[in-house]
Amino acid sequence: MWNTQQNNENAVIKSLVERLEKVERKLNEISKEVNEPKSEFKYLDVINASKFLGMSRAKLYILMRDGVIPYTYVGNQRRLIMADLVKYVEKNYIPAKKSIL
């Protein structure tokens, strides 16, 4: 009798652990969606955007001034959307020419 009661308790504990793990996985999924914006909508400051593009900040400011790369202000600082930077890179991509060797 004692063995069957212990087995029942173990089964209940096992089912509770499985349910808690399921809830924890779901909470992790939800927290990722809520806390982390999708990468294409992520804002970058000018320093990180210039690093991403591999150009100087001065060149990036020129591109923003000329309207080549769109930007917005957050407070009094300029921010660029990652998707706009990716579009700029894709639009200006020039594949390397094949070698004659």
PEHU-V658549 format. One record per residue. N is the residue number from 0. RES is the residue in one letter. PHI is phi in whole degrees, 0 to 359 (* if undefined). NEAR is the number of other C-alpha atoms within 10 Angstrom. D_LAST is the distance of its C-alpha to the last C-alpha in Angstrom with 1 decimal. Layout:
# PEHU-V658549
{{N,RES,PHI,NEAR,D_LAST} {N,RES,PHI,NEAR,D_LAST}}
This chain:
# PEHU-V658549
{{0,M,*,6,83.7} {1,W,297,7,82.1} {2,N,295,8,78.9} {3,T,293,9,78.6} {4,Q,293,10,79.1} {5,Q,293,11,76.4} {6,N,296,12,74.0} {7,N,296,12,74.8} {8,E,295,12,74.1} {9,N,296,12,70.8} {10,A,294,12,69.8} {11,V,294,12,70.8} {12,I,297,12,68.8} {13,K,297,12,65.8} {14,S,293,12,66.0} {15,L,295,12,66.4} {16,V,297,12,63.4} {17,E,297,12,61.3} {18,R,294,12,62.6} {19,L,295,12,61.9} {20,E,296,12,58.3} {21,K,296,11,57.9} {22,V,296,12,59.4} {23,E,297,12,57.2} {24,R,298,12,54.0} {25,K,296,11,55.2} {26,L,297,12,56.1} {27,N,297,11,52.7} {28,E,298,11,51.1} {29,I,294,12,53.5} {30,S,294,11,53.1} {31,K,295,11,49.3} {32,E,292,11,49.7} {33,V,282,10,52.4} {34,N,279,8,51.1} {35,E,254,10,47.4} {36,P,293,11,46.3} {37,K,299,11,43.4} {38,S,300,10,40.2} {39,E,288,12,39.5} {40,F,254,12,42.9} {41,K,282,13,42.7} {42,Y,272,20,43.4} {43,L,238,17,41.4} {44,D,280,15,42.7} {45,V,297,19,40.7} {46,I,297,13,39.5} {47,N,290,14,38.1} {48,A,294,20,36.6} {49,S,293,18,34.8} {50,K,295,11,33.5} {51,F,299,13,32.4} {52,L,278,14,30.5} {53,G,73,10,29.2} {54,M,224,12,30.9} {55,S,285,13,34.0} {56,R,296,16,37.4} {57,A,299,11,37.9} {58,K,297,11,35.0} {59,L,295,19,36.3} {60,Y,298,15,39.8} {61,I,295,12,38.5} {62,L,296,13,36.8} {63,M,291,16,40.1} {64,R,298,12,42.2} {65,D,280,10,40.2} {66,G,82,10,40.6} {67,V,286,12,37.0} {68,I,242,17,37.7} {69,P,286,16,41.1} {70,Y,210,19,43.4} {71,T,221,13,47.0} {72,Y,256,10,49.5} {73,V,241,11,51.0} {74,G,71,7,53.9} {75,N,248,7,52.7} {76,Q,249,9,49.1} {77,R,280,16,46.1} {78,R,229,20,44.5} {79,L,240,22,41.4} {80,I,271,19,40.9} {81,M,304,18,37.9} {82,A,298,14,37.4} {83,D,293,17,37.2} {84,L,294,20,34.5} {85,V,296,14,32.4} {86,K,299,12,32.9} {87,Y,299,15,31.8} {88,V,296,12,28.6} {89,E,295,10,27.9} {90,K,292,9,28.8} {91,N,260,9,26.5} {92,Y,287,9,23.5} {93,I,238,8,20.3} {94,P,293,6,17.3} {95,A,292,6,14.0} {96,K,283,6,11.6} {97,K,293,6,8.6} {98,S,287,5,5.3} {99,I,278,4,3.8} {100,L,277,3,0.0}}
